[in-house]
């Protein structure tokens, strides 16, 4: 049997992983290998992925050996093997071990020299400052500091979030949320003490809260080639975020958008810092000064990355052209699409849109059937899978009834 040109190997089994596998299947008709310790619903009962269960996959001391062993086992499948991460933990493992892995794998990641500047938020905001990127007013708080006497240069409400999302992800404590919106000093003190009562010891980011609801959020997904040139960049206008406390910040509905100035600004930034691989950038529009302010840059494709592929620009293609076929491109592609990507059911989305201009666009896309959901793929239909997915997503109705709070713009 002849070998295929390349074999995607995806670390993780969540919706991000399935979005990547679906993009590969749509563009190249190939099945991806999904490596996971604990399988998740997103990739279960699927015909477009091959599941490889691997214990303690995130153990740094054995990660490289396990990956290289896997490569030997599947040697006959393909000429080249691409390793892709579905979250920061896996991305960091690949980057820290890049020299040991690159003999056997193609790696769409930044170099380790840039990793710490991007992964730790205080370092990242210093990088933004040097590059003149707009970001929220920020204070860095260290564990040994006294929160009771801390004087902030901005008023409440404020946002508190971890600087190191990797170590925060592994910490467990009651009351844990992805980020905290805080309205008074007493709650700030209680929240900081609660976080540091867990295993989390890195710094915290305390920021000026930018007013505006979910529809003030925007997201960029980009691919930057091995010469640090942007190949593809897409902009999404967030319609709705998950309102479940531990999932705050996860988008459940995005409509495609276009902003030439933003594209040029972030193309220059990514190329100036010698970025490589997938970039996922979260922004919020600040109506107070009319600026888009960056929150973070993730060193992998976003969880909601399928909105790019659904809009007609397959997010995996520029990476394959770069890594597998060594094709060069002169100018970046700034995508123009017209699609509503959604995770929550359409009934929920229609109920919780409050911006009239955005509502008009979304309702039109729904009427014209210009909608897409990552996990519902006609070429991967399985009755059991679809029933489980529908049952899972049904909970969004009760989630939004319980947790959703609308902020007037």
C-alpha positions as CSV (number, residue, x, y, z in Angstrom):
1,X,0.0,0.0,0.0
2,X,1.4,3.4,-1.0
3,X,2.0,6.0,1.7
4,X,0.0,9.2,1.9
5,X,1.9,12.5,1.7
6,X,1.3,13.3,5.4
7,X,-0.5,12.0,8.5
8,X,-2.0,14.5,11.0
9,X,-1.5,13.5,14.7
10,X,-3.7,15.6,17.0
11,X,-2.9,15.8,20.7
12,X,-6.2,15.9,22.7
13,X,-9.7,14.8,21.9
14,X,-11.9,17.9,22.5
15,X,-13.8,20.1,20.1
16,X,-10.6,21.8,19.0
17,X,-9.2,18.5,18.0
18,X,-12.3,17.5,16.1
19,X,-12.3,20.9,14.2
20,X,-8.8,20.2,13.1
21,X,-9.6,16.6,12.0
22,X,-12.7,17.8,10.2
23,X,-10.7,20.5,8.3
24,X,-8.1,17.8,7.2
25,X,-10.9,15.5,6.1
26,X,-12.7,18.2,4.1
27,X,-9.6,19.3,2.3
28,X,-7.6,16.1,1.9
29,X,-10.1,13.3,2.6
30,X,-7.7,11.8,5.2
31,X,-8.3,10.4,8.7
32,X,-6.4,12.0,11.6
33,X,-4.9,10.2,14.5
34,X,-6.1,11.6,17.9
35,X,-3.9,10.8,20.8
36,X,-5.7,11.1,24.2
37,X,-5.6,9.9,27.7
38,X,-9.3,10.4,28.4
39,X,-11.5,10.4,25.4
40,X,-14.1,13.2,25.0
41,X,-17.4,13.2,23.3
42,X,-16.2,15.5,20.5
43,X,-14.2,12.7,18.9
44,X,-16.2,9.7,20.0
45,X,-18.0,7.5,17.4
46,X,-16.3,9.3,14.6
47,X,-15.2,7.9,11.2
48,X,-12.7,10.7,10.5
49,X,-10.4,10.0,13.4
50,X,-8.4,7.1,14.7
51,X,-8.2,7.2,18.5
52,X,-4.9,6.2,20.2
53,X,-5.2,6.0,24.0
54,X,-2.0,6.8,25.8
55,X,-1.6,6.9,29.6
56,X,0.1,9.9,31.2
57,X,0.5,11.5,27.8
58,X,1.3,14.9,29.5
59,X,4.2,13.6,31.6
60,X,7.2,15.7,30.4
61,X,9.6,12.9,31.2
62,X,8.1,10.4,28.9
63,X,6.3,12.5,26.3
64,X,9.0,12.5,23.6
65,X,9.6,8.7,23.9
66,X,5.9,8.1,23.6
67,X,5.6,10.3,20.5
68,X,8.6,8.7,18.8
69,X,7.3,5.2,19.6
70,X,4.0,6.1,18.0
71,X,5.8,7.4,15.0
72,X,7.6,4.0,14.6
73,X,4.3,2.2,14.9
74,X,2.6,4.1,12.1
75,X,5.7,4.5,9.9
76,X,4.0,2.7,7.0
77,X,1.1,5.2,6.8
78,X,2.7,8.3,5.5
79,X,5.8,10.1,4.2
80,X,5.5,12.8,6.8
81,X,3.8,13.3,10.1
82,X,2.4,16.6,11.5
83,X,2.0,17.0,15.3
84,X,-0.8,19.4,16.3
85,X,-1.9,20.5,19.8
86,X,-5.4,21.2,20.9
87,X,-4.5,23.1,24.1
88,X,-1.7,25.0,25.7
89,X,-0.4,22.0,27.7
90,X,0.2,20.0,24.6
91,X,1.6,23.0,22.7
92,X,4.1,23.7,25.5
93,X,5.2,20.0,25.5
94,X,5.9,20.1,21.8
95,X,7.7,23.4,22.0
96,X,9.9,22.5,25.0
97,X,10.9,19.3,23.2
98,X,11.0,20.8,19.6
99,X,14.6,19.7,18.9
100,X,13.9,16.2,20.0
101,X,10.7,15.9,18.0
102,X,11.5,17.6,14.7
103,X,13.5,14.7,13.3
104,X,10.2,12.7,13.3
105,X,7.5,15.3,13.1
106,X,6.6,18.5,11.3
107,X,5.8,21.1,14.1
108,X,3.7,24.2,13.5
109,X,4.8,26.0,16.7
110,X,6.9,28.9,17.9
111,X,10.5,28.4,19.0
112,X,11.1,27.9,22.7
113,X,12.9,31.3,22.9
114,X,9.6,33.0,22.3
115,X,7.4,30.7,24.4
116,X,7.8,32.3,27.8
117,X,7.2,35.8,26.4
118,X,3.8,34.7,25.1
119,X,2.7,32.1,27.7
120,X,3.1,34.3,30.8
121,X,0.7,37.2,30.5
122,X,3.0,39.8,32.3
123,X,5.7,39.0,29.8
124,X,3.2,39.2,27.0
125,X,1.9,42.6,28.0
126,X,5.5,43.9,28.0
127,X,5.8,42.6,24.5
128,X,2.6,44.5,23.6
129,X,4.0,47.6,25.1
130,X,7.1,47.4,23.0
131,X,5.0,46.8,19.9
132,X,2.5,49.6,20.7
133,X,-0.5,47.2,20.8
134,X,-3.5,48.4,22.8
135,X,-4.3,46.3,25.8
136,X,-6.3,46.9,29.1
137,X,-4.6,48.8,31.9
138,X,-2.9,46.1,34.0
139,X,-1.4,45.4,37.4
140,X,0.7,42.3,38.0
141,X,0.1,40.8,41.5
142,X,2.5,38.3,43.0
143,X,1.5,35.8,45.7
144,X,3.8,37.3,48.4
145,X,2.2,40.8,48.0
146,X,-0.5,42.1,50.3
147,X,-3.8,42.2,48.6
148,X,-5.5,44.1,51.5
149,X,-3.3,47.2,50.9
150,X,-3.1,47.1,47.1
151,X,-3.9,50.4,45.4
152,X,-5.2,50.1,41.9
153,X,-4.7,52.8,39.3
154,X,-8.2,52.2,37.9
155,X,-11.7,51.9,39.4
156,X,-13.9,48.9,39.9
157,X,-15.2,46.8,38.2
158,X,-11.9,44.9,37.5
159,X,-10.9,41.5,36.0
160,X,-8.7,39.0,37.8
161,X,-7.2,36.1,35.9
162,X,-4.1,33.9,36.1
163,X,-0.9,34.8,34.3
164,X,0.0,31.2,33.8
165,X,-3.0,29.4,32.3
166,X,-1.2,26.1,32.2
167,X,-0.6,25.8,35.9
168,X,-3.9,27.3,36.7
169,X,-5.7,24.7,34.6
170,X,-4.3,21.9,36.7
171,X,-5.2,23.6,40.1
172,X,-8.4,22.6,41.7
173,X,-10.5,24.6,44.2
174,X,-14.1,25.4,45.0
175,X,-15.2,28.6,43.3
176,X,-12.7,28.3,40.4
177,X,-13.6,30.3,37.3
178,X,-11.6,31.0,34.2
179,X,-11.6,34.7,35.0
180,X,-13.3,36.9,37.7
181,X,-15.2,40.1,37.2
182,X,-15.0,41.9,40.6
183,X,-16.9,44.9,41.8
184,X,-15.5,45.8,45.2
185,X,-12.4,45.5,47.4
186,X,-13.7,42.9,49.7
187,X,-14.5,40.5,46.9
188,X,-11.1,41.2,45.4
189,X,-9.4,40.2,48.7
190,X,-11.5,37.0,49.0
191,X,-10.9,36.0,45.4
192,X,-7.2,36.3,45.5
193,X,-6.9,34.4,48.8
194,X,-9.2,31.7,47.4
195,X,-7.0,31.3,44.3
196,X,-3.8,31.1,46.3
197,X,-5.3,28.5,48.7
198,X,-4.9,26.1,45.8
199,X,-1.8,24.7,44.1
200,X,-1.6,27.8,41.9
201,X,1.4,30.0,42.8
202,X,2.2,32.1,39.8
203,X,1.2,35.7,39.4
204,X,-2.3,37.1,38.8
205,X,-3.3,39.7,36.2
206,X,-5.6,42.5,37.6
207,X,-7.0,44.6,34.8
208,X,-9.3,47.5,34.1
209,X,-12.7,46.0,33.1
210,X,-13.6,47.1,29.5
211,X,-17.4,47.7,29.4
212,X,-19.5,45.8,27.0
213,X,-21.2,42.5,26.5
214,X,-20.2,39.4,24.6
215,X,-20.7,41.2,21.3
216,X,-17.8,43.5,22.1
217,X,-15.4,40.6,21.8
218,X,-13.5,39.7,18.6
219,X,-11.2,36.8,17.8
220,X,-8.4,36.4,15.3
221,X,-7.1,33.0,14.0
222,X,-4.0,33.0,11.9
223,X,-1.3,30.8,10.4
224,X,2.3,32.0,10.2
225,X,4.8,30.0,8.2
226,X,8.3,28.9,9.1
227,X,9.7,32.1,7.7
228,X,7.5,34.0,10.1
229,X,5.3,35.3,7.3
230,X,1.5,35.4,7.9
231,X,-0.2,33.1,5.4
232,X,-3.8,33.4,6.5
233,X,-5.7,35.6,9.0
234,X,-9.4,35.5,9.9
235,X,-11.5,37.8,12.1
236,X,-14.6,36.7,14.0
237,X,-17.1,38.9,15.8
238,X,-18.3,37.1,18.9
239,X,-22.1,36.9,19.1
240,X,-22.2,34.9,22.4
241,X,-19.9,33.5,25.0
242,X,-20.5,30.5,27.3
243,X,-21.9,31.9,30.6
244,X,-21.0,28.9,32.7
245,X,-18.5,30.2,35.3
246,X,-15.7,27.7,34.6
247,X,-16.2,28.2,30.8
248,X,-16.3,32.0,30.7
249,X,-14.5,33.2,27.7
250,X,-15.3,30.2,25.5
251,X,-17.2,31.3,22.5
252,X,-20.5,29.6,21.5
253,X,-21.4,31.8,18.5
254,X,-19.2,33.8,16.1
255,X,-20.0,35.6,12.9
256,X,-17.3,36.2,10.3
257,X,-16.0,39.8,10.0
258,X,-13.3,41.9,8.2
259,X,-11.1,44.7,9.4
260,X,-8.2,45.7,7.2
261,X,-6.6,47.8,9.9
262,X,-6.7,45.0,12.5
263,X,-5.3,42.5,10.0
264,X,-2.4,44.8,9.1
265,X,-1.6,45.6,12.8
266,X,-1.5,42.0,13.8
267,X,0.3,40.8,10.7
268,X,3.1,43.2,11.5
269,X,3.1,42.2,15.2
270,X,3.3,38.4,14.5
271,X,6.0,38.9,11.9
272,X,8.0,41.3,14.0
273,X,8.2,38.9,16.9
274,X,9.2,36.0,14.6
275,X,6.1,34.0,15.4
276,X,5.5,30.6,13.8
277,X,2.5,28.3,13.6
278,X,-1.1,28.9,14.6
279,X,-2.1,32.1,16.6
280,X,-5.3,32.7,18.4
281,X,-5.9,36.3,19.5
282,X,-8.7,37.5,21.8
283,X,-9.7,41.2,21.5
284,X,-12.3,43.4,23.0
285,X,-13.6,46.7,21.5
286,X,-13.4,49.5,24.1
287,X,-16.2,52.0,23.3
288,X,-14.6,54.5,25.6
289,X,-11.7,55.2,23.3
290,X,-12.7,53.3,20.1
291,X,-9.8,50.9,20.3
292,X,-9.5,47.1,20.0
293,X,-7.6,45.8,23.0
294,X,-5.8,42.5,23.1
295,X,-6.3,40.1,26.0
296,X,-4.1,37.2,25.0
297,X,-2.3,35.3,22.2
298,X,-2.7,31.5,22.3
299,X,0.1,29.5,20.7
300,X,-2.3,27.2,18.9
301,X,-5.5,27.4,16.9
302,X,-8.5,28.6,18.9
303,X,-11.1,26.2,20.3
304,X,-13.7,27.9,17.9
305,X,-11.3,27.7,14.9
306,X,-13.8,25.9,12.7
307,X,-15.5,29.3,12.0
308,X,-12.5,30.0,9.7
309,X,-12.9,26.7,7.7
310,X,-16.7,27.1,7.6
311,X,-16.3,30.5,6.0
312,X,-14.5,29.0,3.0
313,X,-10.9,29.2,4.1
314,X,-9.6,25.8,5.4
315,X,-7.3,26.6,8.3
316,X,-5.2,23.6,7.8
317,X,-4.3,24.2,4.2
318,X,-1.8,27.0,4.6
319,X,0.0,24.9,7.2
320,X,0.2,21.9,4.9
321,X,1.3,24.1,2.0
322,X,4.1,25.4,4.2
323,X,5.3,22.4,6.1
324,X,4.6,19.5,3.7
325,X,4.9,21.0,0.3
326,X,7.1,24.0,1.0
327,X,5.0,26.3,-1.1
328,X,5.7,30.0,-0.7
329,X,3.2,32.8,-0.7
330,X,3.9,36.5,-1.4
331,X,0.9,38.1,0.4
332,X,-1.2,37.0,3.4
333,X,-4.8,36.0,2.8
334,X,-7.3,38.1,4.8
335,X,-10.5,36.2,4.8
336,X,-13.9,37.5,3.8
337,X,-16.7,35.1,4.7
338,X,-20.4,35.2,5.6
339,X,-21.2,32.5,8.0
340,X,-22.5,32.1,11.6
341,X,-20.5,29.4,13.5
342,X,-22.3,28.3,16.6
343,X,-21.9,25.8,19.4
344,X,-25.1,26.6,21.4
345,X,-28.5,25.8,19.7
346,X,-29.8,28.5,17.4
347,X,-32.8,29.1,19.7
348,X,-30.4,30.1,22.5
349,X,-28.4,32.4,20.3
350,X,-31.5,34.1,18.9
351,X,-32.8,34.7,22.4
352,X,-29.6,36.2,23.9
353,X,-28.5,38.7,21.1
354,X,-29.2,42.3,22.1
355,X,-27.2,44.4,19.7
356,X,-29.6,45.3,16.9
357,X,-27.1,45.5,14.1
358,X,-25.5,42.2,15.0
359,X,-28.9,40.6,15.5
360,X,-29.9,41.7,11.9
361,X,-26.8,40.0,10.5
362,X,-27.2,36.8,12.5
363,X,-30.9,36.4,11.8
364,X,-30.2,36.9,8.1
365,X,-27.5,34.2,8.2
366,X,-29.8,31.8,10.0
367,X,-32.6,32.5,7.4
368,X,-30.2,31.9,4.5
369,X,-28.8,28.8,6.2
370,X,-25.3,30.2,6.4
371,X,-24.6,28.5,9.6
372,X,-22.2,25.8,10.8
373,X,-21.5,23.6,13.8
374,X,-18.1,22.0,14.3
375,X,-19.2,18.6,15.6
376,X,-22.1,18.0,13.2
377,X,-20.5,16.9,10.0
378,X,-22.6,15.2,7.3
379,X,-19.7,13.1,6.1
380,X,-19.2,11.8,9.6
381,X,-22.8,10.9,10.5
382,X,-23.3,8.4,13.2
383,X,-26.7,8.0,14.9
384,X,-25.3,7.3,18.3
385,X,-22.9,10.2,18.0
386,X,-25.6,12.6,16.9
387,X,-28.0,11.6,19.7
388,X,-25.2,12.1,22.3
389,X,-24.3,15.5,20.9
390,X,-27.9,16.7,20.8
391,X,-28.3,15.6,24.4
392,X,-25.1,17.4,25.4
393,X,-26.0,20.7,23.8
394,X,-29.5,20.7,25.1
395,X,-28.0,21.8,28.5
396,X,-27.2,25.2,27.0
397,X,-30.9,26.2,27.5
398,X,-30.7,25.6,31.3
399,X,-27.1,27.0,31.5
400,X,-28.2,30.4,30.0
401,X,-31.3,30.6,32.1
402,X,-29.2,30.1,35.3
403,X,-26.0,32.1,34.5
404,X,-26.6,34.6,31.7
405,X,-26.2,38.3,32.7
406,X,-26.7,40.9,30.1
407,X,-24.6,44.0,30.2
408,X,-26.0,47.0,28.5
409,X,-23.6,48.7,26.1
